[in-house]
Structure formats: structure tokens, C-alpha cells
């Protein structure tokens, strides 16, 4: 049996940070999803000249991505600038930018696939289930200076994945239907065979062997086609946390980024001190993912291998206290403090439900509220108070 091909892990500065944010485009008049992303991207990034503005699977989506940043503040300044440029271009094409993880009323059957060979292969292989992914997420990259740390960090971050999923949950509606889930996106995205939770690898050669196997049997041609919730990103030398639903505004985007940034740095420091990171059995990780998707901020999450449990709001508050020194060191105490605002005031799915309730179930009102939050750059209070 031949040895697997080396999978090089890039060099990056410890705890550098980069953000990738998928946002949607809607018709400025009707609020329905608009298929003008190719025109917007070509206007802002002719022939792919600006790698920070990229296409995604569907023509209603633009991905904006920062470069390598030293802290959350710098990433926030860059992502805000990119968002403004996309909004200006979209306006010239009769569209507006919307956040969140799903458009409450969009029918997946009406969406057009981006004309790109990679996406054509994905649709050809997975068919209707990938076509249903009218979803948007926030991905946070954090630099890891030593490849031997990255798999331990992946497993350690899975302990906190339900915290991030509940805080970011923003997809309670799908195709005009209240699904009963806080994060419908989390459930839908699992339909891609290479998505979901990562395998519990502990040695880099296992990742290399897995990648080689996936290439050999035709599942993926590159590692970046593996869409785990938390994964190494060998090309960048980072750990990439992909669990978050897309936020509806930049303030919450940066709060989630700060929490992720601090968690990775905290765990990395624990490894430096020779401490074993907290991990959960895979069956607890799976259960936590489902609970956070189903119940959002009302979930009770499993916090230890012994089966200890806490309401996710209490678990988040406990983590925030623990991370305060890390946030000071990384220069993001203000952004991390905004996580407590989400716990206190409710996350996006709760605000969306409150708007729908106040509007007698009119989901067009929810779309308008999501657009208003994107324009304002912060969550907006809605009544009645979230439940």
C-alpha cells in the first residue's frame, strides 16, 4: 500500500484572524431573492481580481472575505468596507443585501446555480439536496502556528460548537414555513456527504490518508471540498470554524468572531501549558448539535464527558467570564462583550419569530426586519419580547 500524499499545512501567525461571510441579495422592491450576484461580483472583482469578493453555489449569494487580520477590530473594518461595496453595487442592479442564514420565504426550486465547474459537479452528484441549500453562514479562520496543535483544537472547539450555533441561529423559516428549529440551516447542510461533524482524527497522517482516500474514490478533489463544521484549513494554516448561521448584522458577526477567536486562543494556550483540552464523546457532540439547532438559546447542552448539562445561556455566560483575560490580550473585549447582549436580548431567530408574531405571521415583515438590521449594522429591538 502506498503512503498518502503529503497534505501541507500552511504557515500562519498565531491567532491571526480572517472572516468569510455569505450574504444574500434580494430585489429592492419585492424583497424576493435576486439572481444578480454574478453581475455584482464581476463589477467589483473583474475576472476574479479581488479574491475578497467571491461567488457561491447560488446566484443569489456573494461571499465577502477579509485578508489576514491581526485582530477582530481590523477584520471588522475590512468586512464593513466590503459589505458597503457589495451593497452599493447591488443597489445599482436593483438589489439589496440581506443577512441571516435563510430567506424566510424563498423557494429553493426558483434559485439558479452559479455557472462554475465545481458547483456543476456538486449539483450533478448530490442533486436535489444540494439545490435546497439556500443558506448563508459565517466562517471564522484563526491562525495556528503549529500543525501538531490543530487537530486537538478542532476536537476542543466541538465542545463549544453548540454555544456558537445557538447564539448565531437565524433560520427559523424555510420556504414560508416555521420549521420549529432555531437553525434550519444546520440540519439542511448535513445533506452534503462531506459536511457535518469532523472525524475524530488525532494525527495529521490520518487526515492525509483520509484526503487521499476521498480523492481516489472521487468524493473530493481538494481538501477544501470537505465541509466540516470545524476543520483544519491547510491552505491557510488555520482552524476554520464554520458552525455559525449567517448573522443579520455586522455587530453580531463581530461578536461571534470574537468569541471564536478567544476560544481558539484560550485552547491553544492550554496546550502550551501541557493541559488536556476538554472533549466530548462523538454521540454527545451530535446531540448538542441537534439541541442547539432545534432549541437555540433555550437548549440545554452537555458540557462534559460525564454528561453534566447546563442551559446554553448559562454555559455561554460562564465561558465569557473565563475568556475575559484572553479578550484583553487579543484586543477584542468590546466585541466579546456583545455576546452577552445576544444572551440578554435574544438571537436573530428569536427576533424573527417576534416580528412574525407581531405581524400575524406575515413573513414579508420578517424580511423587512432582516434588511433593516443589515442597514443599521446592529440588532434592532422587536416586540413582543423574544421568548
C-alpha positions in Angstrom: 0.0 0.0 0.0 1.4 3.4 -1.0 1.8 6.2 1.5 -0.7 9.0 1.2 0.4 12.2 -0.5 1.6 14.9 2.0 -1.0 17.5 2.9 1.0 20.6 3.7 -0.3 22.8 6.5 0.4 26.5 5.7 2.3 28.9 7.8 0.3 31.5 9.7 0.7 33.9 12.5 -0.7 32.5 15.8 -4.3 33.8 16.4 -4.4 35.9 13.3 -8.0 36.1 12.1 -10.0 36.1 8.9 -13.7 36.2 8.2 -15.8 34.8 5.4 -19.4 35.9 5.4 -22.0 34.7 2.9 -24.8 37.3 2.3 -27.8 37.2 0.1 -29.2 39.6 -2.5 -32.9 40.5 -2.7 -34.9 42.6 -5.1 -35.1 46.1 -3.6 -38.8 46.3 -4.3 -40.3 42.9 -3.6 -37.8 41.5 -1.1 -37.6 38.3 -3.1 -34.2 36.7 -3.7 -32.4 38.2 -6.7 -30.1 36.3 -9.1 -27.7 39.2 -9.8 -24.7 38.1 -7.8 -22.7 37.3 -11.0 -23.2 40.9 -12.1 -22.3 42.4 -8.7 -19.2 40.2 -8.4 -18.0 41.0 -12.0 -18.4 44.7 -11.3 -16.4 44.6 -8.1 -13.9 41.8 -8.9 -13.5 41.6 -12.7 -12.2 38.2 -13.7 -11.7 37.4 -10.0 -9.2 40.2 -9.5 -10.3 40.8 -5.8 -10.3 37.4 -4.0 -12.2 39.0 -1.2 -15.4 39.1 -3.2 -16.4 35.7 -4.5 -19.3 33.7 -5.9 -21.1 30.9 -4.1 -23.2 27.9 -5.1 -26.3 30.1 -6.0 -26.6 33.3 -7.9 -28.4 35.0 -5.1 -25.2 34.9 -2.9 -22.0 36.8 -2.5 -19.2 35.8 -0.2 -17.1 38.5 1.3 -13.8 37.5 2.9 -11.2 39.5 4.7 -7.5 39.1 4.3 -5.3 38.0 7.3 -6.0 40.4 10.1 -4.3 41.0 13.4 -7.5 41.3 15.5 -11.2 41.4 15.3 -11.3 45.2 15.0 -9.3 45.1 11.9 -11.4 42.3 10.5 -14.5 44.2 11.3 -13.2 47.3 9.5 -12.4 45.3 6.4 -15.7 43.3 6.4 -17.7 46.5 6.8 -15.9 48.1 3.9 -16.5 45.1 1.7 -20.2 44.9 2.8 -20.7 48.5 1.8 -19.1 48.0 -1.6 -21.4 45.0 -2.3 -24.5 46.9 -1.1 -23.6 49.9 -3.4 -23.1 47.6 -6.4 -26.3 45.6 -5.6 -28.2 48.9 -5.5 -27.1 49.6 -9.0 -28.6 46.3 -10.0 -31.9 46.9 -8.2 -31.0 44.7 -5.3 -30.2 45.0 -1.5 -28.1 42.9 0.8 -29.7 40.7 3.4 -28.1 38.7 6.2 -29.3 35.7 8.2 -28.9 32.1 7.3 -32.0 31.7 5.2 -34.5 33.9 3.4 -37.8 33.2 5.2 -39.9 33.0 2.0 -37.5 31.8 -0.7 -38.4 28.6 -2.7 -35.2 26.6 -3.5 -36.7 25.5 -6.8 -36.6 29.1 -8.1 -32.9 29.7 -7.4 -30.2 29.5 -10.1 -26.9 27.7 -9.7 -23.7 29.7 -10.4 -22.0 28.8 -13.7 -18.9 27.2 -12.3 -17.5 23.7 -12.9 -17.1 23.0 -9.1 -20.8 23.7 -8.4 -21.9 21.8 -11.5 -20.2 18.7 -10.2 -21.7 19.2 -6.8 -25.2 19.5 -8.1 -24.7 16.6 -10.5 -23.6 14.4 -7.6 -26.0 15.4 -4.8 -28.9 16.6 -6.9 -32.0 18.0 -5.1 -30.4 18.1 -1.6 -27.7 20.5 -2.6 -30.2 22.6 -4.6 -32.1 23.0 -1.3 -29.1 24.8 0.3 -30.4 28.3 0.0 -28.3 29.1 3.1 -25.7 31.5 4.3 -23.1 31.2 7.0 -20.2 32.9 8.8 -16.8 31.2 8.8 -14.0 32.3 11.1 -10.4 31.4 10.4 -7.9 31.6 13.3 -4.2 31.1 12.7 -2.4 28.1 14.2 1.3 28.3 14.4 2.0 24.6 14.9 0.3 21.8 12.8 0.6 19.4 15.7 -1.9 21.6 17.6 -4.6 21.9 15.0 -6.5 18.5 15.4 -6.6 18.9 19.2 -8.1 22.4 18.7 -10.7 21.0 16.3 -11.9 18.5 18.9 -11.7 21.1 21.6 -13.8 23.6 19.7 -16.5 21.0 19.2 -17.3 21.3 22.9 -18.3 24.9 22.2 -20.0 24.4 18.9 -23.5 24.4 20.3 -22.8 27.7 22.1 -21.9 29.3 18.7 -24.7 27.6 16.9 -27.4 28.8 19.4 -26.0 32.3 19.6 -25.9 32.6 15.8 -29.2 30.8 15.0 -31.0 32.8 12.4 -33.0 30.4 10.2 -36.4 29.5 11.8 -38.3 29.7 8.5 -37.8 27.8 5.3 -39.9 28.3 2.2 -42.5 30.2 4.1 -42.9 27.5 6.8 -42.0 27.8 10.5 -39.8 24.7 10.9 -39.7 24.7 14.7 -35.9 24.9 14.5 -33.8 27.8 15.5 -31.2 26.8 12.9 -32.8 25.1 9.9 -29.5 25.6 8.1 -27.7 23.3 10.5 -30.0 20.5 9.6 -30.1 21.1 5.9 -26.3 21.4 5.4 -25.8 17.9 6.8 -27.2 16.6 3.5 -23.9 17.1 1.8 -21.9 13.9 2.4 -18.7 15.7 3.2 -20.4 18.1 5.7 -21.4 17.9 9.3 -19.1 16.9 12.2 -15.4 16.2 11.6 -13.9 12.7 12.1 -12.1 12.4 15.5 -8.6 12.3 13.9 -5.7 12.8 16.3 -2.7 12.5 14.0 -2.0 14.5 10.8 -1.2 11.4 8.8 -4.8 10.3 9.4 -6.0 13.5 7.7 -3.6 12.9 4.8 -4.9 9.3 4.4 -8.5 10.4 4.6 -7.9 13.1 2.0 -6.1 10.7 -0.3 -9.0 8.2 0.0 -11.5 10.9 -0.8 -9.6 11.8 -4.0 -9.1 8.2 -5.0 -12.8 7.3 -4.8 -13.9 10.6 -6.4 -15.6 12.3 -3.4 -13.4 15.4 -3.4 -10.5 16.7 -5.5 -9.2 19.2 -2.8 -9.4 19.3 1.0 -11.5 22.5 0.8 -14.3 20.4 -0.6 -14.6 18.8 2.9 -17.3 21.0 4.6 -17.0 20.0 8.3 -18.5 22.3 10.9 -14.9 22.7 12.3 -12.0 21.8 10.2 -8.3 22.4 9.6 -7.7 24.7 6.6 -4.3 23.5 5.3 -4.0 26.1 2.6 -4.1 29.0 5.1 -2.6 27.3 8.2 -5.8 27.9 10.2 -8.5 26.3 12.1 -11.8 27.2 10.4 -15.0 27.3 12.4 -18.0 27.0 10.1 -20.8 26.2 12.5 -22.4 29.7 12.7 -25.5 30.7 10.9 -25.1 33.9 8.9 -25.7 36.9 11.1 -28.2 39.6 10.2 -25.9 42.5 11.1 -22.2 43.3 11.4 -22.3 43.8 15.2 -23.3 40.2 15.8 -20.9 39.0 13.2 -18.0 40.5 15.1 -19.4 39.2 18.4 -19.4 35.7 17.1 -15.9 36.2 15.5 -14.6 37.5 18.9 -16.0 34.5 20.8 -14.4 32.1 18.2 -11.1 34.0 18.2 -10.9 33.9 22.0 -11.9 30.3 22.3 -9.2 29.1 19.9 -6.5 31.2 21.6 -7.6 30.1 25.0 -7.4 26.4 24.0 -4.1 27.0 22.3 -2.7 28.4 25.5 -4.0 25.4 27.4 -2.0 23.2 25.0 1.1 25.4 25.6 0.8 24.6 29.3 0.6 20.9 28.7 -3.1 20.7 29.7 -5.5 18.3 28.0 -8.3 20.0 26.3 -12.0 19.3 27.2 -13.6 17.0 24.7 -16.9 15.2 24.4 -17.7 11.7 23.0 -19.0 11.9 19.5 -22.5 11.0 20.5 -22.7 13.9 22.9 -21.3 16.3 20.2 -24.1 15.1 17.8 -26.8 15.5 20.5 -25.5 19.0 21.3 -25.6 20.0 17.6 -29.2 18.8 17.3 -30.3 20.5 20.6 -28.8 23.9 19.6 -30.3 23.7 16.1 -33.7 22.7 17.5 -34.0 24.9 20.6 -31.4 27.7 20.1 -30.9 29.7 23.2 -33.4 27.6 25.1 -31.3 24.5 24.6 -29.7 22.5 27.4 -26.2 21.4 26.3 -23.9 18.6 27.5 -20.8 20.2 28.9 -18.6 17.3 29.9 -17.8 13.7 29.0 -19.5 12.7 32.3 -22.8 14.1 31.0 -23.0 17.3 33.0 -25.6 19.7 31.5 -26.3 23.4 31.6 -28.8 25.7 29.8 -26.8 27.1 26.9 -27.3 30.7 28.1 -25.6 29.8 31.4 -22.9 27.9 29.6 -22.1 30.9 27.4 -22.1 33.3 30.4 -19.6 31.0 32.2 -17.3 30.9 29.1 -17.5 34.7 28.8 -16.1 35.2 32.3 -13.3 32.6 31.6 -12.4 34.4 28.3 -12.1 37.9 29.7 -8.3 37.9 30.0 -7.9 36.3 26.6 -10.1 39.1 25.1 -8.0 41.7 26.7 -4.9 40.1 25.3 -6.4 39.8 21.8 -7.8 43.4 21.9 -11.5 42.4 21.5 -13.1 42.9 24.9 -15.8 45.2 23.4 -16.8 42.7 20.7 -16.8 39.8 23.1 -19.0 41.8 25.5 -21.6 42.0 22.7 -22.1 38.2 23.0 -23.7 38.9 26.4 -26.1 41.2 24.6 -27.2 38.3 22.4 -27.8 36.2 25.6 -29.8 39.0 27.2 -31.7 40.4 24.2 -32.1 37.2 22.1 -30.5 36.0 18.9 -31.8 36.5 15.4 -34.2 33.6 15.2 -35.9 34.9 18.3 -36.2 38.4 16.8 -37.6 37.0 13.6 -40.2 35.0 15.5 -41.2 38.1 17.4 -41.7 40.1 14.2 -43.8 37.3 12.7 -45.9 37.1 15.8 -46.5 40.9 15.8 -47.4 40.8 12.1 -49.9 37.9 12.4 -47.5 35.5 10.7 -46.5 37.8 7.8 -43.0 36.7 6.8 -42.6 39.6 4.5 -42.4 41.7 7.7 -39.6 39.4 8.8 -37.7 40.0 5.6 -38.1 43.8 6.0 -36.8 43.5 9.6 -33.7 41.5 8.5 -32.9 44.1 5.8 -33.3 46.9 8.4 -30.8 45.1 10.7 -28.3 44.8 7.8 -28.6 48.5 7.0 -28.3 49.5 10.7 -25.3 47.2 11.3 -26.8 46.1 14.6 -29.7 44.1 16.0 -32.9 46.1 16.3 -35.4 45.6 19.1 -38.7 44.0 18.1 -41.9 43.4 20.1 -43.3 41.4 21.6 -40.2 40.5 23.6 -38.5 37.3 22.4 -39.5 34.0 24.1 
